[in-house]
Amino acid sequence: MTDTIATTLAPPVSAARLVDGTARIEGPTLDRRVHAAAHALRELGIRSGDRVLVQGDNSVDYVVTLLALMHLDTSLVPLDHRLSAADAGAAARQAHAHWLVTAGTTTALPGLPAHRVVHYPRLAADAPQLPPAAVDLTRWFDRPDALVLWSSGTTGRPKGVVKPGRAVLDNSQRTIQAMGYRADDVLAPLLPFSHQYGLSVILLWWLARCTLLVTPYQRIDAAVQQAAAHGATAVDAAPSTYHSLLGVLRRRPEVRAGLAGVRIWGVGGAPLPAPLAESFRTAMGRPLLDGYGLTELGNVALATPDAPLGCGRPLPGVRLRVMRPDGTAAAPGELGGIEVRSPGLMAGYLQEDGSLTPVDPDAWYPTADLGSVDADGIVRVVGRNQAVHRLGFTLYPESLERRAEACGRPVKVLAVPDQRRGSALHFVVADPDGEAPLTWRRRLAPHLAEYEQPNAVHVVGHFPLTANGKTDTRALRALLGLAPGPGPGAGG
């Protein structure tokens, strides 16, 4: 199906290091903490094969607990720490979870008794010292259900995605190969670890045996200063976070010097607006390296320091094609539906009753995304492949957004059903200065064909965001009083 890559775990040649604002844990000390946490969890009754919900915000304890559960060969179900008890309970039922390990105050979930809700284990000062031993994740990487992740829900209700450990390991190793991560790197993700993107950075750190900096990512000013103080070399964040980072640099230009050693500025989780990419390159002298991936597939294509265009090329051994609606292959540079074949593919979707609907590992996976591949193999992703019909034309709202952003601000295009036109297009401009809609209509007009012009223009200070940094189009529609749009999830 694809080129092969070694998926065995070689003995570590260097020590992974875990750092936050107050402590640095590395080598045997880190291994002892993970072993002690695994021992404590085993004493509570957690066993190999148990499916465990893990809920909490980023912390050293979160990372240690995650590694301990992987060492115990459990099936992990990361949950956002902001998830309500009702939603966490629904996830527990659907995943047939045996345990919840949490940093919060939850004492019970529907269907999960109180004695199966436990908190992160902490090593007591008088706890006996365990003999030194390396943390071994081999069994976890062999699990058929190593991870159960939840899709972003941009095309409807979030889906449970079951990932085999081999797929996770393979995709992580291909990412390390493509990006050139090294043992002397300092990774400073400005992302929640409970989501696909943040979790992938934890795995990259562990496999590359480098340094992981746990930042207060929700306080971007403090996180940036911490990254500078610790000599970060690789930063990953959503586009919305980079908007905030540029604001910090405008207020505190002296921080820029401390970030001069960052060689990888990774961005993902949502389409990268062209004005943001241009502003960042101007401010930092380096490009934002866009990436394309899905919960179901892991990373698919990544821009690299040597090839910073678009979303870069597909990872080694990953195949990507662009198809027209009639099932024929698109020409170089032509927009179409993206399909992928990758050894990083999920096992399947988790159904409401907890059963698995498997996918064919040898078939092309339809991503429901719209994009193109140019003659040099560079992938460009526009967004969800959600066509709307207007005045006899087939239009893609997210394609219109990418061109409309030439006006200098982020733009969302929301389609609303219209009996006469088919769809009405509402363009929403994120403008903290609050200039008039008519002003923005004039600025948008030169970038759009006559049949693409907005039916209405709205101005908001900023777009509402989901937990993983994507624009929350449902909330935006509600804010503007717009009806749900056509197509799955009313995303556009």
C-alpha positions as CSV (number, residue, x, y, z in Angstrom):
1,M,0.0,0.0,0.0
2,T,2.7,2.5,1.0
3,D,6.4,2.6,1.5
4,T,7.4,0.9,4.8
5,I,9.2,2.5,7.7
6,A,10.7,0.8,10.7
7,T,8.1,0.6,13.5
8,T,10.2,-1.0,16.1
9,L,11.3,0.9,19.2
10,A,15.1,1.1,19.4
11,P,16.7,1.4,22.8
12,P,16.8,5.1,23.7
13,V,20.2,6.7,23.0
14,S,19.4,9.8,25.0
15,A,17.1,10.9,27.8
16,A,13.8,12.6,27.2
17,R,13.4,15.7,29.3
18,L,10.2,17.2,30.7
19,V,10.3,20.9,31.8
20,D,7.8,23.4,33.1
21,G,8.1,26.8,34.7
22,T,9.5,25.4,38.0
23,A,11.1,22.0,37.4
24,R,13.2,19.9,35.0
25,I,12.8,16.1,35.0
26,E,15.0,13.9,32.9
27,G,16.6,10.5,32.4
28,P,16.3,8.1,35.3
29,T,14.3,10.6,37.4
30,L,11.6,10.8,34.7
31,D,11.5,7.0,34.3
32,R,11.2,6.6,38.1
33,R,8.2,9.0,38.2
34,V,6.5,7.2,35.4
35,H,7.1,3.8,37.0
36,A,5.9,5.1,40.4
37,A,2.7,6.5,38.7
38,A,2.1,3.2,36.9
39,H,2.6,1.3,40.2
40,A,0.1,3.5,42.0
41,L,-2.5,3.1,39.1
42,R,-2.0,-0.7,39.2
43,E,-2.6,-0.7,42.9
44,L,-5.9,1.0,42.3
45,G,-6.9,-1.8,40.0
46,I,-6.1,-0.5,36.5
47,R,-5.0,-3.4,34.3
48,S,-3.7,-4.0,30.7
49,G,-6.5,-3.7,28.2
50,D,-8.7,-1.4,30.3
51,R,-10.1,1.6,28.5
52,V,-9.3,4.7,30.5
53,L,-10.6,8.2,30.1
54,V,-7.9,10.8,30.8
55,Q,-9.1,14.3,31.6
56,G,-7.1,17.4,32.6
57,D,-5.3,20.5,31.3
58,N,-1.6,20.5,30.3
59,S,0.8,19.8,33.2
60,V,3.8,17.6,34.0
61,D,1.5,15.3,36.0
62,Y,-0.7,14.9,32.9
63,V,2.3,13.8,30.8
64,V,3.6,11.5,33.5
65,T,0.1,9.9,34.0
66,L,-0.3,9.4,30.2
67,L,3.1,7.7,29.9
68,A,2.2,5.5,33.0
69,L,-1.1,4.4,31.4
70,M,0.7,3.6,28.1
71,H,3.4,1.7,30.1
72,L,0.5,-0.3,31.6
73,D,-0.8,-1.1,28.1
74,T,-4.3,0.5,28.6
75,S,-6.5,1.9,25.8
76,L,-6.4,5.7,26.2
77,V,-9.4,8.1,25.7
78,P,-8.2,11.7,26.2
79,L,-10.9,14.2,27.0
80,D,-10.8,18.0,27.0
81,H,-10.7,19.3,30.5
82,R,-13.4,21.8,29.7
83,L,-15.9,19.0,28.8
84,S,-19.0,19.0,30.8
85,A,-19.8,16.0,33.1
86,A,-22.7,15.1,30.8
87,D,-20.5,15.0,27.7
88,A,-17.7,13.1,29.6
89,G,-20.3,10.6,30.7
90,A,-21.5,10.2,27.1
91,A,-17.9,9.5,26.0
92,A,-17.5,7.0,28.8
93,R,-20.6,5.1,27.7
94,Q,-19.7,5.1,24.0
95,A,-16.1,4.1,24.6
96,H,-17.1,1.4,27.2
97,A,-14.6,3.0,29.5
98,H,-13.5,1.2,32.7
99,W,-11.9,4.2,34.5
100,L,-11.6,8.0,34.6
101,V,-8.2,9.4,35.6
102,T,-8.6,13.1,36.2
103,A,-6.9,16.2,37.6
104,G,-10.4,17.7,38.3
105,T,-13.0,17.4,41.0
106,T,-15.2,14.9,39.3
107,T,-16.3,12.1,41.7
108,A,-18.5,10.0,39.4
109,L,-19.9,9.8,35.9
110,P,-23.1,8.2,34.7
111,G,-22.4,4.5,34.3
112,L,-19.0,4.8,35.9
113,P,-18.9,4.2,39.7
114,A,-17.1,6.5,42.1
115,H,-14.3,4.0,42.9
116,R,-13.4,4.0,39.2
117,V,-12.8,7.8,39.1
118,V,-9.3,8.4,40.3
119,H,-6.9,11.4,40.4
120,Y,-3.4,11.6,39.0
121,P,-1.0,9.7,41.2
122,R,1.5,11.7,43.0
123,L,4.8,10.4,44.4
124,A,4.9,10.9,48.2
125,A,8.1,12.2,49.7
126,D,8.5,9.0,51.8
127,A,7.6,6.6,48.9
128,P,10.0,3.8,48.4
129,Q,12.5,4.2,45.5
130,L,11.7,1.8,42.7
131,P,14.7,0.2,41.0
132,P,15.7,2.1,37.8
133,A,14.2,0.8,34.7
134,A,13.3,2.2,31.3
135,V,9.7,3.0,30.5
136,D,8.5,0.5,27.9
137,L,5.7,1.5,25.5
138,T,6.2,-1.5,23.2
139,R,3.0,-3.3,24.3
140,W,0.9,-0.1,24.0
141,F,2.2,0.5,20.4
142,D,1.0,-3.0,19.6
143,R,-2.6,-2.4,20.9
144,P,-5.3,-2.4,18.2
145,D,-7.2,0.3,20.2
146,A,-4.3,2.3,21.7
147,L,-6.2,5.6,21.3
148,V,-9.8,6.6,21.1
149,L,-9.9,10.2,19.9
150,W,-12.8,12.5,19.1
151,S,-13.0,14.2,15.7
152,S,-13.4,18.0,15.7
153,G,-17.1,17.9,14.8
154,T,-16.8,20.4,12.0
155,T,-19.1,18.3,9.8
156,G,-21.5,17.3,12.5
157,R,-21.3,15.5,15.9
158,P,-17.8,14.5,17.0
159,K,-17.0,10.9,16.2
160,G,-15.0,8.4,18.2
161,V,-11.9,7.5,16.2
162,V,-10.1,4.3,17.2
163,K,-6.4,4.3,16.4
164,P,-4.1,1.2,16.5
165,G,-0.8,1.8,18.2
166,R,1.1,0.7,15.1
167,A,-0.6,3.5,13.1
168,V,0.3,6.0,15.8
169,L,3.9,4.9,16.0
170,D,4.3,4.8,12.2
171,N,2.8,8.3,11.7
172,S,5.0,9.7,14.5
173,Q,8.2,8.3,13.0
174,R,7.3,9.5,9.5
175,T,6.8,13.0,11.0
176,I,10.1,12.9,12.8
177,Q,11.8,11.9,9.5
178,A,10.1,14.7,7.6
179,M,10.6,17.5,10.1
180,G,14.1,16.4,11.3
181,Y,13.4,16.5,15.0
182,R,16.6,15.9,17.0
183,A,17.6,15.1,20.6
184,D,18.7,18.7,21.2
185,D,15.3,20.1,20.2
186,V,13.1,21.9,22.8
187,L,9.4,21.5,21.8
188,A,7.1,24.2,23.1
189,P,3.5,23.3,22.0
190,L,0.9,26.0,22.7
191,L,-1.9,23.4,22.4
192,P,-4.1,21.3,24.7
193,F,-2.5,17.8,25.1
194,S,-5.9,16.2,25.0
195,H,-6.5,16.9,21.3
196,Q,-4.9,15.1,18.4
197,Y,-2.4,17.9,17.6
198,G,-1.1,18.3,21.1
199,L,-1.0,14.6,21.8
200,S,1.0,14.0,18.7
201,V,3.7,16.4,20.0
202,I,3.9,14.4,23.2
203,L,4.6,11.3,21.1
204,L,7.1,13.1,18.9
205,W,8.9,14.3,22.0
206,W,9.1,10.8,23.6
207,L,10.3,9.1,20.4
208,A,12.8,11.8,19.5
209,R,14.1,11.8,23.1
210,C,14.3,15.6,23.2
211,T,12.9,18.2,25.6
212,L,9.2,18.9,26.1
213,L,8.3,22.3,27.6
214,V,4.9,22.4,29.3
215,T,3.7,25.9,28.9
216,P,0.7,27.8,30.3
217,Y,-0.5,27.9,26.7
218,Q,-3.8,29.7,27.6
219,R,-1.8,32.7,28.8
220,I,0.1,33.4,25.7
221,D,2.3,36.1,27.1
222,A,3.6,33.9,29.9
223,A,3.9,30.9,27.5
224,V,6.0,32.9,25.0
225,Q,8.3,34.2,27.7
226,Q,8.8,30.6,29.0
227,A,9.6,29.4,25.5
228,A,12.2,32.1,25.1
229,A,13.7,31.4,28.5
230,H,14.1,27.7,27.8
231,G,15.5,28.1,24.2
232,A,12.6,26.6,22.3
233,T,13.5,25.3,18.9
234,A,10.0,24.1,17.8
235,V,6.6,25.7,18.5
236,D,3.3,24.4,17.4
237,A,0.0,26.2,17.7
238,A,-3.3,26.9,16.0
239,P,-3.7,30.1,13.8
240,S,-5.7,31.9,16.5
241,T,-2.8,31.5,18.9
242,Y,-0.3,33.0,16.4
243,H,-2.6,36.0,16.1
244,S,-2.2,36.4,19.9
245,L,1.5,35.8,19.7
246,L,2.0,38.6,17.3
247,G,0.1,40.8,19.6
248,V,2.5,39.9,22.5
249,L,5.5,40.7,20.2
250,R,4.1,44.1,19.3
251,R,3.7,44.9,23.0
252,R,7.0,43.3,24.1
253,P,9.4,43.4,21.1
254,E,12.3,42.4,23.4
255,V,10.8,38.8,23.6
256,R,11.6,38.3,19.9
257,A,15.3,37.9,20.5
258,G,14.7,35.0,22.9
259,L,12.8,33.2,20.1
260,A,15.5,33.5,17.5
261,G,16.4,29.8,18.0
262,V,13.0,28.5,16.9
263,R,13.6,26.7,13.6
264,I,10.1,25.2,13.3
265,W,7.0,27.3,13.7
266,G,4.3,24.7,13.1
267,V,0.7,25.6,12.6
268,G,-2.4,23.4,12.1
269,G,-5.8,22.6,13.4
270,A,-7.5,25.2,11.1
271,P,-6.8,26.8,7.7
272,L,-3.9,29.3,7.8
273,P,-5.1,32.8,6.7
274,A,-2.8,34.4,4.2
275,P,-2.6,37.8,6.1
276,L,-1.5,35.9,9.2
277,A,1.2,34.0,7.3
278,E,2.5,37.2,5.8
279,S,2.4,39.2,9.1
280,F,4.3,36.4,10.9
281,R,7.0,36.1,8.3
282,T,7.5,39.9,8.4
283,A,7.7,39.9,12.2
284,M,9.8,36.8,12.8
285,G,11.8,36.4,9.6
286,R,10.7,32.8,9.3
287,P,7.6,31.2,7.8
288,L,4.7,29.5,9.6
289,L,5.0,25.8,8.5
290,D,1.5,24.7,7.7
291,G,0.4,21.1,8.0
292,Y,-2.5,18.9,6.9
293,G,-3.8,16.1,9.0
294,L,-6.9,14.5,10.4
295,T,-7.7,12.7,13.5
296,E,-8.5,9.6,11.4
297,L,-5.1,9.7,9.6
298,G,-2.7,11.6,11.8
299,N,-0.3,13.9,9.8
300,V,-0.7,13.7,6.1
301,A,1.5,16.5,4.6
302,L,3.8,18.9,6.3
303,A,5.6,22.0,5.2
304,T,9.2,21.9,6.3
305,P,12.0,24.5,6.8
306,D,13.4,23.3,3.4
307,A,10.0,23.3,1.6
308,P,7.8,25.9,3.4
309,L,5.1,26.3,0.7
310,G,1.5,25.4,1.2
311,C,1.1,22.3,3.4
312,G,4.3,20.9,2.0
313,R,4.5,17.4,0.5
314,P,2.9,14.2,1.8
315,L,4.9,12.4,4.4
316,P,7.2,9.7,3.2
317,G,5.1,6.7,2.3
318,V,1.8,8.6,2.4
319,R,-0.1,8.9,-0.9
320,L,-2.5,11.7,-1.6
321,R,-4.7,12.4,-4.7
322,V,-7.2,15.0,-5.7
323,M,-10.4,13.9,-7.4
324,R,-13.1,15.7,-9.4
325,P,-16.8,15.2,-8.6
326,D,-17.0,12.8,-11.6
327,G,-14.4,10.5,-10.1
328,T,-11.5,11.5,-12.5
329,A,-8.2,12.8,-11.3
330,A,-7.8,16.5,-11.0
331,A,-5.1,18.3,-13.0
332,P,-2.1,19.8,-11.2
333,G,-3.3,22.9,-9.2
334,E,-7.0,22.0,-9.8
335,L,-9.3,22.0,-6.8
336,G,-11.0,18.8,-5.9
337,G,-11.7,16.3,-3.1
338,I,-8.7,15.0,-1.2
339,E,-8.2,11.2,-0.8
340,V,-5.4,9.6,1.2
341,R,-3.8,6.2,1.6
342,S,-1.6,6.0,4.7
343,P,-0.4,3.4,7.2
344,G,-1.5,6.0,9.8
345,L,-5.1,5.2,9.1
346,M,-7.5,4.6,12.0
347,A,-9.0,1.2,12.7
348,G,-12.5,2.7,12.3
349,Y,-15.3,4.7,14.0
350,L,-16.7,4.0,17.3
351,Q,-20.5,3.6,17.1
352,E,-23.0,4.7,19.8
353,D,-23.2,1.2,21.2
354,G,-19.4,1.0,21.4
355,S,-19.0,-1.3,18.4
356,L,-16.4,-0.6,15.8
357,T,-17.2,0.2,12.1
358,P,-13.9,-0.7,10.5
359,V,-12.4,1.0,7.4
360,D,-10.6,-0.8,4.6
361,P,-6.8,-0.1,5.1
362,D,-6.1,-0.7,1.4
363,A,-8.7,1.7,0.1
364,W,-8.4,5.4,-0.6
365,Y,-9.8,7.3,2.4
366,P,-12.1,10.2,1.4
367,T,-11.2,13.1,3.7
368,A,-14.1,15.4,2.8
369,D,-11.5,18.2,2.4
370,L,-11.0,20.4,-0.7
371,G,-7.5,21.1,-2.0
372,S,-5.0,20.7,-4.8
373,V,-1.6,19.4,-5.5
374,D,0.7,21.4,-7.9
375,A,3.2,20.1,-10.4
376,D,5.9,20.1,-7.7
377,G,3.8,17.9,-5.4
378,I,3.0,20.7,-3.0
379,V,-0.4,20.2,-1.2
380,R,-2.7,23.1,-0.6
381,V,-5.8,22.6,1.5
382,V,-8.7,25.0,1.2
383,G,-11.0,23.5,3.8
384,R,-14.1,21.3,4.0
385,N,-15.4,20.0,0.6
386,Q,-18.8,21.5,1.1
387,A,-20.1,22.9,-2.2
388,V,-23.1,25.3,-2.3
389,H,-25.1,26.2,-5.4
390,R,-25.8,29.8,-6.1
391,L,-27.3,31.4,-9.3
392,G,-26.4,28.3,-11.3
393,F,-22.7,28.2,-10.0
394,T,-21.1,25.7,-7.7
395,L,-19.1,27.5,-5.1
396,Y,-16.9,26.4,-2.2
397,P,-17.2,28.8,0.8
398,E,-13.8,28.0,2.2
399,S,-12.2,28.6,-1.2
400,L,-13.9,32.0,-1.2
401,E,-12.5,32.7,2.3
402,R,-8.9,32.0,1.2
403,R,-9.2,34.6,-1.6
404,A,-11.3,37.1,0.4
405,E,-8.5,37.2,3.0
406,A,-6.5,39.2,0.6
407,C,-8.5,42.1,2.0
408,G,-6.2,41.9,5.0
409,R,-8.5,40.4,7.7
410,P,-9.7,36.8,8.5
411,V,-13.0,36.1,6.7
412,K,-15.7,33.4,7.1
413,V,-18.3,32.8,4.4
414,L,-21.5,31.4,5.7
415,A,-24.1,30.0,3.2
416,V,-27.8,30.4,4.0
417,P,-30.5,28.6,2.0
418,D,-32.3,30.9,-0.3
419,Q,-35.3,29.8,-2.4
420,R,-34.5,32.1,-5.3
421,R,-30.7,32.0,-5.5
422,G,-30.1,28.5,-4.0
423,S,-27.8,30.0,-1.4
424,A,-27.1,33.5,0.0
425,L,-23.5,34.2,1.0
426,H,-22.8,36.1,4.2
427,F,-19.2,37.2,4.5
428,V,-18.1,37.8,8.1
429,V,-14.9,39.9,8.6
430,A,-13.0,39.7,11.9
431,D,-12.0,43.3,12.5
432,P,-11.1,44.4,16.0
433,D,-11.2,48.1,14.7
434,G,-14.9,47.7,13.8
435,E,-14.9,49.4,10.4
436,A,-18.2,49.6,8.6
437,P,-19.5,46.6,6.6
438,L,-19.8,48.8,3.5
439,T,-16.0,49.6,3.8
440,W,-15.3,45.9,3.9
441,R,-17.6,45.1,1.0
442,R,-15.6,47.5,-1.1
443,R,-12.3,45.9,-0.1
444,L,-13.6,42.4,-0.8
445,A,-15.1,43.2,-4.2
446,P,-11.8,43.1,-6.2
447,H,-10.9,39.6,-5.0
448,L,-14.1,38.0,-6.1
449,A,-15.9,37.3,-9.3
450,E,-19.3,39.0,-9.9
451,Y,-21.2,35.8,-9.1
452,E,-19.2,35.4,-5.9
453,Q,-20.0,38.8,-4.4
454,P,-21.5,38.8,-0.9
455,N,-25.2,39.1,-0.3
456,A,-24.4,40.6,3.1
457,V,-21.2,41.6,4.9
458,H,-21.0,41.4,8.7
459,V,-18.2,42.7,11.0
460,V,-17.2,41.1,14.3
461,G,-14.3,41.8,16.6
462,H,-13.2,38.2,16.5
463,F,-14.5,34.8,15.6
464,P,-15.7,32.5,18.4
465,L,-13.5,29.4,18.7
466,T,-13.9,25.8,19.5
467,A,-11.8,24.1,22.2
468,N,-9.1,23.2,19.6
469,G,-8.8,26.6,18.1
470,K,-11.0,26.3,15.0
471,T,-13.7,28.9,14.2
472,D,-17.0,27.8,15.8
473,T,-19.3,28.4,12.8
474,R,-22.4,27.3,14.8
475,A,-21.7,29.9,17.4
476,L,-20.9,32.5,14.7
477,R,-24.2,31.8,13.0
478,A,-26.1,32.1,16.3
479,L,-24.3,35.4,17.0
480,L,-25.4,36.8,13.7
481,G,-28.9,35.2,13.8
482,L,-28.3,33.2,10.6
483,A,-30.1,29.9,9.8
484,P,-28.1,26.7,9.6
485,G,-26.4,26.3,6.3
486,P,-26.7,23.6,3.7
487,G,-24.7,20.4,4.0
488,P,-23.4,18.4,6.9
489,G,-22.9,20.2,10.1
490,A,-23.8,23.6,8.6
491,G,-20.2,24.3,8.7
492,G,-20.2,26.9,6.0
